[in-house]
Amino acid sequence: MARLFLEANVFLYAIGADSPHRGPCRDVLLAVGQGRLDGITSSEVLQEVLHVRSRRVSVADAAGAVRAAAELVAEVLPVSSLDVLEACNLLEEHSDLGARDALHAAVMKNSQVHLLVSVDRDFDVIPDLKRIDPAQALTLTR
């Protein structure tokens, strides 16, 4: 089973307000929790969830969401200085890519992970990374 990197918006939509993305994101997290998908993420994704939820809801909500996410996934990849330097390269190559997205892509690249679950189409400019929508990820379940 391929490892799927879960981007921050998967977690945020799953626990956020009603949205067309909420159901598929919840279903992906459920499939990861049941072992039907091999979901991983990074410490930077967890930090992004912590930042967004603490600003939008509360620190207690944010801390609970991050702890739950960290326990759910099979692995939380660290962020190294090599990842930050690779993110710089990606930003220079793709001017429309955001800094956080570039860092997520760099962590994936340096960890030999090629499948990303995200609703964010900005990742589509990176040639050695394949982004799939959460609904598409569910077709990969075993």
C-alpha positions as CSV (number, residue, x, y, z in Angstrom):
1,M,0.0,0.0,0.0
2,A,1.4,3.4,-1.0
3,R,2.1,5.9,1.7
4,L,-0.2,8.9,1.4
5,F,0.9,12.3,2.8
6,L,-2.0,14.0,4.4
7,E,-1.8,17.8,4.0
8,A,-3.2,20.2,6.6
9,N,-6.4,20.9,4.8
10,V,-7.5,17.2,5.2
11,F,-7.4,17.5,8.9
12,L,-8.8,21.1,9.0
13,Y,-11.8,20.3,6.7
14,A,-12.6,17.1,8.6
15,I,-13.0,19.0,11.9
16,G,-14.1,22.4,10.5
17,A,-17.4,23.9,9.5
18,D,-19.7,22.3,7.0
19,S,-18.2,22.2,3.5
20,P,-18.3,20.0,0.4
21,H,-14.8,18.7,1.5
22,R,-15.7,17.8,5.0
23,G,-17.2,14.4,4.3
24,P,-14.5,13.1,2.1
25,C,-11.8,14.4,4.5
26,R,-13.5,12.7,7.4
27,D,-13.8,9.5,5.4
28,V,-10.0,9.6,4.6
29,L,-9.2,10.0,8.2
30,L,-11.5,7.1,9.1
31,A,-9.9,4.9,6.5
32,V,-6.4,5.8,7.9
33,G,-7.6,5.0,11.4
34,Q,-9.0,1.6,10.3
35,G,-5.7,0.8,8.5
36,R,-7.3,0.8,5.0
37,L,-5.1,3.7,4.0
38,D,-1.5,4.3,5.0
39,G,-1.6,8.0,6.0
40,I,1.4,9.9,7.1
41,T,2.0,13.6,7.7
42,S,4.8,15.9,9.0
43,S,5.5,18.0,12.0
44,E,4.9,21.1,9.9
45,V,1.4,19.9,9.0
46,L,0.7,19.5,12.7
47,Q,2.0,22.9,13.4
48,E,-0.3,24.4,10.7
49,V,-3.3,22.6,12.3
50,L,-2.2,24.0,15.7
51,H,-1.9,27.5,14.3
52,V,-5.2,27.6,12.4
53,R,-7.4,25.9,15.1
54,S,-5.9,28.0,17.9
55,R,-6.7,31.2,16.0
56,R,-10.1,30.2,14.8
57,V,-11.4,28.2,17.7
58,S,-9.3,27.8,20.9
59,V,-5.9,26.5,22.1
60,A,-7.7,23.6,23.8
61,D,-9.4,22.6,20.5
62,A,-6.1,23.0,18.6
63,A,-4.1,20.9,21.0
64,G,-6.7,18.2,20.9
65,A,-6.8,18.2,17.1
66,V,-3.0,18.0,16.8
67,R,-2.8,15.2,19.4
68,A,-5.5,13.2,17.6
69,A,-3.9,13.7,14.2
70,A,-0.5,12.6,15.5
71,E,-1.9,9.5,17.0
72,L,-4.0,8.7,13.9
73,V,-1.2,8.6,11.3
74,A,1.3,5.9,10.9
75,E,4.2,8.3,10.9
76,V,4.9,12.0,11.5
77,L,7.9,13.1,9.3
78,P,10.3,15.6,10.8
79,V,11.3,18.8,9.1
80,S,15.0,19.2,8.6
81,S,17.2,22.1,7.3
82,L,17.5,20.1,4.1
83,D,13.8,20.2,3.7
84,V,13.8,24.0,4.2
85,L,16.5,24.4,1.6
86,E,14.6,22.2,-0.8
87,A,11.5,24.3,-0.2
88,C,13.6,27.4,-1.2
89,N,14.4,25.6,-4.5
90,L,10.7,24.8,-5.1
91,L,9.6,28.4,-4.4
92,E,12.2,29.7,-6.8
93,E,10.9,27.2,-9.5
94,H,7.2,27.7,-8.8
95,S,6.5,31.4,-8.0
96,D,2.8,30.7,-7.3
97,L,3.5,28.1,-4.7
98,G,3.1,29.2,-1.1
99,A,6.0,28.7,1.4
100,R,4.1,26.2,3.6
101,D,3.1,24.2,0.5
102,A,6.7,24.2,-0.7
103,L,7.9,22.9,2.7
104,H,5.3,20.1,2.6
105,A,6.4,19.2,-0.9
106,A,10.1,19.3,0.1
107,V,9.5,17.0,3.1
108,M,7.7,14.6,0.8
109,K,10.4,14.7,-1.8
110,N,13.2,14.1,0.7
111,S,11.3,11.3,2.3
112,Q,10.5,9.5,-1.1
113,V,6.8,10.1,-0.7
114,H,5.0,10.9,-4.0
115,L,1.3,10.8,-3.2
116,L,-0.4,13.8,-1.5
117,V,-3.9,14.0,-0.3
118,S,-5.1,17.6,-0.5
119,V,-7.8,19.7,-2.0
120,D,-5.2,22.4,-2.7
121,R,-4.5,22.4,-6.5
122,D,-1.4,24.6,-6.0
123,F,0.6,21.4,-5.6
124,D,-0.3,20.3,-9.1
125,V,2.7,22.3,-10.5
126,I,5.2,20.0,-8.9
127,P,6.1,17.3,-11.4
128,D,7.3,14.5,-9.1
129,L,4.4,14.8,-6.8
130,K,0.9,13.5,-7.5
131,R,-1.9,15.2,-5.6
132,I,-5.2,13.4,-5.2
133,D,-8.4,14.7,-3.8
134,P,-9.7,13.1,-0.6
135,A,-12.5,11.4,-2.5
136,Q,-10.0,9.9,-4.9
137,A,-7.9,8.7,-2.0
138,L,-10.8,6.5,-0.9
139,T,-10.6,4.5,-4.1
140,L,-7.1,3.3,-2.9
141,T,-8.5,1.6,0.2
142,R,-7.9,-2.1,0.7
